[in-house]
Amino acid sequence: MNFGPVTPPAMPPSHDEIYAHVRQLLIELFEVEPEKIRPDAQLNQDLEIDSIDAIDLVLKLKDYTGRKIKPEEFKHVRTVGDVVNTVQAIVAVAA
């Protein structure tokens, strides 16, 4: 029996790919100046992302990951690096 070619499962995005996507979202959605976006940048204090903005960001990340994101998964998020690490953990579970 020939079942045709086997397609390997899609690899989850790398840390750098996730960072680039998050960075682009921050620039496009919230008009954050690119030079302010660093892994250690505080979302609220440094980038002026408020709780309503954070909800918008999570919705966009839901589209990006294709997974429902539970509020408790983002409860500890304070920095850009936290966002990237959380998204990376979410896509790793999905893979």
N, C-alpha and C positions, 0 to 999 in steps of 0.2 A: 504494500500500500504506500502510496505517495501522498503525503499531506501538504506538500508544497513547502516553500521556504519558511523557516521559523524566524519570526521577528523577535529580536531580543527586547526585553522590557525597556521602556524609556528610562534613562538615568535621571535621577532627581537633579535639579540645578545645583551648581556648586555654590559655595559661600560667596565667591566673587560675583557670580551671576545674580544671586539674590541681592547682594549689596547694590549692584548697579541698578537693578529693578526698583528697589526701595528708594534709592537716590533719585531716580527719574520720577517716581511718584511724588516725592516731596517737592521736587522742582515744579512739576506740572500741576499738581493739585493745590499746593499751598504757596507757590511762588517763593520758595525758600531759595536764598542765594546759594549757588553751588559750593562756594568756598566755605560756607558754614557747616556743610554736611560732612561729618566725620563719625567714625564708629563711637567715639565717646561723647558726641554732642547730645545734650539732654533735649528730649522732644519738647518739653514744656518751656524750660528756661532759655535754652539756646535757640531753638527753632520756632518758638511761639506756637506750638501745636497744642490746641486745647482739647478738651474731652470730646467735643463734637467732631473736631478734625480727626481725632484718633479713631472714632467710629467709621468715618469715611475711609481712612487708611485701611482699617481692618476689612471693610467691604471690598476694597480693591485687591487686598491680599488674598481674600477668599476667591476672587475671580482668578488670580494668578495661580493659586495652589490647587484650585478645583475641589477644595475641601471646606466643610463648615468649620469655622474657627470659634471655639468656645471662649466666652469671656475670661474664664480662669486661665486660659493659655496666655493671655496678654496682661494679666493682672500685675505681673512683676516688671513689665516692660517700662523702661525709663529713658533708654538711649537708643540711638540708631543701631548700634551693635546688638542691643537686646532684641530689637525687631528682627534683624537678620538671623540671629541665633534661634529665635522662636520659630520663624518661618522655616529655617533649615530643619529643625526638629519635627515640624509638622509634615514636611514633604518626605522626610526620612521614614516616618511611620507609614506614609501612604505608599512608599516604594516596595 
